[in-house]
Amino acid sequence: MTTNLSPWTGARRRIFLQEVGPRDGLQMESAFVPTADKIALIDALSAAGLAKIEATAFVSPQAIPALRDAEVVLREIVRAPGVVYTCLVPNLRGAERAIDARADELNLVMSCSETHNLANLRMTRAQSFAALSEVIALARQAKVPVNVSLSCAFGCPMEGDIDPAVVLDWAARFDAAGARGITLCDTTGMAFPTQVAQLARDFRVRLPKAELTLHFHNTRGMGLANVLASIDAGADRFDASLGGLGGCPYAPGASGNVCTEEIVHALALMDFDTGCDLGLLLAAAARLPALVGHDIPSQIVKAGRRLDLHAPPADFAHWRERALARESGAARD
């Protein structure tokens, strides 16, 4: 059973929500979201109390034209105290650009699946590790922390199951190389609750000092269940995407990341402390369809919060009076 109390203090457990929509969500969109709108979106997210925001990616504009304005976005956002502004970087050149634009953290990506890594990054895992180790060394010189996101940690759409020992070995190698945090990514929505709970527990045993983040997609409807299972296993950091935007080009049918406002809504009902203002998140999510040009997966935006009540039907007074009249007549009889 998921507990909302800290096992150490008995207080409400703090769960850290980390927003990836401005990068992981917008990079999948065919329509270019104007730079000013990206900045306004990130500013709105900053005000909502998220622990970390992945603001953009310093990648080739030809590879991901949707994020070709990375420098301007990162330089012109209003930085809220206590919020970490992280950026995805694929290589040394991207790291140099991100450091110059004052990124608080660099997020590096490698897949636990050899096939997925070759398809996505055009490199073997060994080649990726060597290249990313150089990025970590550069970041350490610049005193910028590094997080490493391990894709396909819970399964690969081309290879199938990934041995948990392989995932933990790569996590340990990056930890030894100097990464502050490791994100275990359910890149294509293959994870299930008992699996994620076991891997989270094993990660904590193997790397007790590393900052662990879980990154789930809702492809098969198990996103929230996976979050709750991870919390039971001791995890307290989760990536999520406003509106449920996102996906993966190498996973046909894969849906977006778990939806930020849905996770915040669910955890608030269970009395977890996310530090997030749900009203501000909903207002920001409601602006997304106009920005991206299509509907968004968020059910909370569509249906509202659990206690967002509705007026009775227009003929309610008529039928109420008739029902009360019948009740009164029955009582006289």
C-alpha positions in Angstrom: 0.0 0.0 0.0 1.4 3.4 -0.9 2.2 5.5 2.1 2.3 9.3 2.1 4.3 9.5 5.3 8.1 9.6 5.5 9.5 6.5 7.2 12.1 8.7 8.9 10.1 11.7 10.2 6.4 10.7 10.0 5.7 13.9 8.0 4.1 14.1 4.6 6.5 12.7 2.0 8.0 15.2 -0.4 7.8 14.1 -4.0 9.8 16.1 -6.5 8.2 16.7 -9.9 10.5 17.5 -12.8 9.0 19.0 -15.9 10.2 17.7 -19.3 7.5 19.1 -21.6 9.5 22.1 -22.9 12.1 19.6 -24.2 10.8 16.1 -24.4 7.3 17.3 -25.4 8.0 20.1 -27.8 10.7 18.2 -29.7 8.1 15.8 -31.0 5.9 18.5 -32.4 5.8 19.3 -36.1 4.7 22.9 -35.5 7.4 25.3 -34.3 6.3 26.9 -31.0 7.4 30.5 -31.1 10.3 31.4 -28.9 8.4 33.9 -26.9 5.7 31.3 -26.2 8.3 28.8 -25.1 9.7 31.3 -22.6 6.2 32.2 -21.3 5.4 28.5 -20.9 8.6 27.9 -18.9 8.0 31.0 -16.8 4.5 29.7 -16.0 5.9 26.3 -15.0 8.5 28.0 -12.8 5.8 29.8 -10.9 3.9 26.5 -10.4 6.5 25.1 -8.0 8.2 22.3 -10.0 11.6 21.1 -8.7 13.3 21.0 -12.0 12.5 22.0 -15.6 14.1 20.6 -18.7 14.0 23.8 -20.6 15.4 22.8 -24.0 18.0 20.7 -25.8 21.3 21.9 -27.3 21.2 19.7 -30.4 21.6 20.3 -34.1 18.9 22.6 -35.5 18.7 20.3 -38.5 18.1 17.2 -36.3 15.4 18.9 -34.1 14.3 22.2 -35.6 11.6 22.6 -33.0 14.4 23.5 -30.5 16.6 25.6 -32.7 16.1 28.6 -30.3 17.8 26.9 -27.3 20.2 29.7 -26.4 17.6 32.4 -26.5 15.1 30.4 -24.5 17.6 29.5 -21.7 18.9 33.1 -21.5 15.6 34.8 -21.4 13.5 32.8 -19.0 12.8 34.2 -15.6 14.6 31.8 -13.2 12.7 31.1 -10.0 14.8 30.5 -6.9 15.2 26.8 -6.1 14.2 25.6 -9.5 16.9 23.7 -11.4 17.0 24.5 -15.2 18.4 21.5 -17.0 19.1 20.9 -20.7 19.7 17.9 -22.8 23.1 17.8 -24.5 24.2 15.1 -26.9 27.9 15.9 -27.2 30.8 18.2 -26.3 29.6 21.0 -28.6 26.1 20.9 -27.1 27.6 20.9 -23.6 29.7 24.0 -24.4 26.6 25.8 -25.7 24.5 24.9 -22.7 27.2 25.9 -20.2 27.6 29.2 -22.0 23.9 29.8 -21.8 24.0 29.2 -18.0 22.3 25.8 -17.7 22.1 24.6 -14.1 22.5 21.0 -15.1 23.4 19.0 -18.2 21.2 16.0 -19.0 22.9 13.3 -21.1 21.2 10.3 -22.8 22.3 6.8 -23.6 20.2 3.7 -24.1 20.6 0.5 -22.1 19.6 -1.3 -25.3 22.4 -1.7 -27.9 19.8 -1.8 -30.7 18.0 1.3 -29.5 21.2 3.2 -29.0 22.4 2.5 -32.5 19.0 3.5 -33.9 18.7 6.6 -31.9 22.3 7.8 -31.5 24.1 6.0 -34.3 26.6 4.7 -31.8 27.3 1.6 -29.7 26.8 1.9 -26.0 30.5 1.8 -25.5 31.0 4.6 -28.0 28.3 6.6 -26.2 29.8 6.1 -22.8 33.2 7.2 -24.0 31.8 10.4 -25.6 29.6 11.2 -22.6 32.5 10.7 -20.2 34.2 13.6 -22.0 31.1 15.7 -21.5 31.1 14.8 -17.8 34.7 15.9 -17.5 34.0 19.2 -19.2 31.0 19.8 -17.0 33.0 19.1 -13.9 35.6 21.7 -15.0 32.8 24.2 -15.4 31.2 23.1 -12.1 27.9 22.2 -13.7 26.2 19.0 -12.4 25.3 16.2 -14.8 22.4 13.9 -14.9 22.4 10.8 -17.1 19.2 9.5 -18.5 19.3 5.7 -19.3 16.7 5.0 -22.1 14.9 1.7 -22.4 15.7 0.8 -18.8 12.5 -1.2 -18.5 12.4 -2.7 -22.0 13.3 -2.1 -25.6 10.7 -2.2 -28.5 13.3 -4.0 -30.6 15.1 -6.2 -28.1 12.4 -6.9 -25.5 13.3 -7.2 -21.9 16.5 -5.6 -20.7 18.5 -7.4 -18.0 18.2 -5.2 -14.8 21.9 -6.0 -14.1 22.8 -4.3 -17.4 20.8 -1.2 -16.3 22.5 -1.1 -12.9 25.9 -1.7 -14.4 25.6 1.3 -16.7 24.2 3.4 -13.9 27.2 2.5 -11.7 29.6 3.4 -14.5 28.2 6.8 -15.0 28.0 7.4 -11.3 31.7 6.5 -11.0 32.4 8.9 -13.9 31.0 11.8 -12.0 27.3 12.0 -12.7 25.3 13.5 -9.9 22.0 11.8 -10.9 20.7 8.9 -12.9 17.3 8.8 -14.6 15.8 5.4 -15.4 13.6 5.9 -18.4 10.6 3.9 -19.6 11.2 5.3 -23.0 8.5 3.4 -24.8 6.0 2.7 -22.1 6.9 -1.0 -21.4 7.3 -0.7 -17.6 4.9 -2.3 -15.1 4.6 -1.7 -11.4 6.3 -4.7 -9.8 9.2 -4.3 -12.3 9.8 -0.7 -11.5 9.5 -1.2 -7.7 12.2 -3.9 -7.8 14.6 -1.9 -10.0 14.1 1.2 -7.8 14.9 -0.9 -4.7 17.9 -2.5 -6.4 19.2 0.9 -7.6 19.0 2.3 -4.0 21.1 -0.7 -2.7 23.7 -0.4 -5.5 23.9 3.4 -5.6 22.6 4.8 -2.3 24.1 8.3 -2.8 23.0 8.9 -6.4 20.0 11.1 -7.1 17.5 8.7 -8.7 14.7 9.9 -11.1 12.1 7.8 -12.7 10.8 8.7 -16.2 7.6 7.0 -17.3 5.4 7.1 -20.4 1.7 6.3 -20.3 1.7 4.2 -23.5 -0.1 1.3 -22.0 -2.0 3.2 -19.3 0.3 2.2 -16.4 2.1 5.6 -15.9 0.4 6.5 -12.6 0.6 2.9 -11.3 4.3 2.9 -12.0 4.8 6.2 -10.1 3.0 4.9 -7.1 4.9 1.6 -7.2 8.2 3.5 -7.3 7.1 5.7 -4.4 6.5 2.5 -2.4 10.0 1.4 -3.2 11.5 4.7 -1.9 11.8 6.8 -5.0 10.9 10.5 -4.7 11.8 12.1 -8.1 9.8 11.8 -11.3 9.9 13.3 -14.7 6.5 14.4 -16.1 5.3 16.4 -19.1 2.6 19.1 -19.0 -0.4 18.0 -20.9 1.1 14.5 -21.3 3.1 15.7 -24.4 6.0 13.6 -25.7 6.7 10.3 -27.4 9.5 8.3 -29.0 10.2 8.1 -32.8 11.5 4.5 -32.4 8.3 3.2 -30.7 5.3 3.2 -33.0 2.2 4.0 -31.0 4.1 5.3 -28.0 2.2 8.0 -26.2 3.6 10.9 -24.2 5.2 11.1 -20.8 3.1 10.8 -17.7 1.1 14.0 -17.4 2.3 16.5 -14.9 -1.0 17.8 -13.8 -2.5 14.3 -13.6 0.3 13.1 -11.3 0.1 16.3 -9.1 -3.7 15.9 -8.9 -3.4 12.2 -7.9 -0.6 12.7 -5.4 -2.4 15.7 -3.8 -5.5 13.6 -3.2 -3.2 11.0 -1.4 -1.8 13.9 0.7 1.8 13.8 -0.7 3.7 17.1 -0.8 4.7 17.9 -4.4 5.2 21.6 -3.8 3.2 22.3 -6.9 0.2 24.6 -7.5 -2.2 22.5 -9.5 -4.3 25.5 -10.6 -1.3 27.1 -12.2 -0.4 23.9 -13.9 -3.9 23.5 -15.3 -3.9 27.0 -16.6 -0.6 26.4 -18.4 -1.8 23.1 -19.8 -5.0 24.7 -21.1 -2.8 26.9 -23.3 -1.0 24.0 -25.0 -3.5 23.1 -27.7 -3.3 26.5 -29.2 0.5 26.3 -29.1 1.0 22.9 -30.6 -2.1 22.9 -32.9 -3.8 19.7 -31.6 -5.6 18.3 -28.6 -3.5 17.0 -25.6 -3.8 13.7 -23.7 -4.4 15.4 -20.3 -7.7 14.0 -18.8 -7.6 16.6 -15.9 -7.7 19.4 -18.4 -10.7 17.8 -20.1 -12.6 16.6 -17.0 -11.4 19.0 -14.3 -10.3 18.1 -10.8 -12.2 15.6 -8.7 -14.2 18.3 -6.8 -14.6 20.7 -9.7 -18.4 20.5 -9.4 -21.1 21.2 -12.1 -24.5 22.9 -12.0 -27.5 20.6 -12.0 -29.4 20.1 -15.3 -31.6 23.1 -16.4 -34.8 21.2 -15.6 -33.6 20.1 -12.2 -35.9 22.5 -10.2 -39.0 21.1 -12.1 -38.2 17.5 -11.4 -37.2 18.3 -7.8 -40.6 19.9 -7.2 -42.4 17.0 -8.7 -40.4 14.5 -6.6 -41.1 16.4 -3.4 -44.8 16.6 -4.2 -44.9 12.9 -4.7 -43.0 12.4 -1.5 -45.4 14.7 0.4 -48.5 12.9 -1.0 -47.1 9.5 0.0 -46.5 10.8 3.5 -50.2 12.0 3.8 -51.5 8.6 2.6 
